């Protein structure tokens, strides 16, 4: 299976915290940006959260709602 893992990453975020999620798919620190996009193209998804919560970030890199999981991983052969 391509991607970082076959299920979403459950990430605890805090109000006011900013995260940079990889969108190029090449980060060695997925799902977080490690700057690889500077070499391969694209930009990270940067978000500052408005509340404490758990977010589910795509691990398979196939979600139609990246960086967030939309359940696509459950339809992929692994």
C-alpha positions as CSV (number, residue, x, y, z in Angstrom):
1,X,0.0,0.0,0.0
2,X,1.2,3.5,-0.8
3,X,1.1,6.1,1.9
4,X,2.4,6.3,5.4
5,X,0.0,3.8,6.9
6,X,-3.3,2.0,6.2
7,X,-5.4,3.9,8.7
8,X,-5.8,7.6,9.7
9,X,-3.6,9.3,12.3
10,X,-5.5,10.4,15.4
11,X,-3.9,13.7,16.4
12,X,-4.8,15.7,19.5
13,X,-4.7,19.4,18.8
14,X,-5.1,22.3,21.2
15,X,-6.8,25.7,20.7
16,X,-4.3,28.1,19.1
17,X,-1.9,25.4,17.9
18,X,-0.7,25.5,14.3
19,X,0.1,22.3,12.4
20,X,1.6,21.9,8.9
21,X,0.3,18.7,7.2
22,X,2.2,17.2,4.2
23,X,0.3,17.5,0.9
24,X,3.1,16.4,-1.5
25,X,3.0,12.9,-0.1
26,X,6.8,12.7,0.2
27,X,7.5,13.7,3.8
28,X,9.6,11.4,5.9
29,X,7.6,12.7,8.9
30,X,4.1,12.1,7.5
31,X,1.5,13.3,8.0
32,X,3.5,16.4,9.0
33,X,5.4,18.5,6.6
34,X,9.2,18.1,6.7
35,X,10.0,20.6,3.8
36,X,10.3,18.0,1.1
37,X,7.7,19.9,-1.0
38,X,10.4,22.5,-1.7
39,X,12.2,19.9,-3.8
40,X,9.2,18.0,-5.3
41,X,6.6,20.8,-5.5
42,X,3.4,21.6,-3.8
43,X,2.6,23.3,-0.5
44,X,1.7,22.0,3.0
45,X,-1.8,22.5,4.5
46,X,-1.3,24.8,7.4
47,X,-4.1,25.1,10.0
48,X,-4.4,26.9,13.3
49,X,-7.0,25.2,15.4
50,X,-9.8,27.0,17.2
51,X,-10.5,24.4,19.8
52,X,-9.1,21.4,21.6
53,X,-10.1,18.3,19.7
54,X,-8.9,15.1,18.0
55,X,-8.4,15.3,14.2
56,X,-8.1,12.3,11.9
57,X,-5.5,12.9,9.3
58,X,-5.2,10.7,6.2
59,X,-2.5,8.0,6.4
60,X,-3.1,6.3,3.0
61,X,-2.7,9.6,1.0
62,X,-5.8,8.8,-1.0
63,X,-8.5,10.8,0.8
64,X,-10.6,13.1,-1.3
65,X,-10.5,15.5,1.7
66,X,-6.8,15.6,2.4
67,X,-5.2,16.2,4.7
68,X,-8.2,14.7,6.6
69,X,-9.4,11.2,6.4
70,X,-12.6,10.5,4.4
71,X,-12.6,6.7,4.9
72,X,-11.0,5.8,1.5
73,X,-8.4,3.6,3.3
74,X,-11.2,1.1,4.0
75,X,-11.7,0.5,0.3
76,X,-8.1,0.0,-0.6
77,X,-6.4,-3.4,-1.0
78,X,-3.6,-3.6,1.5
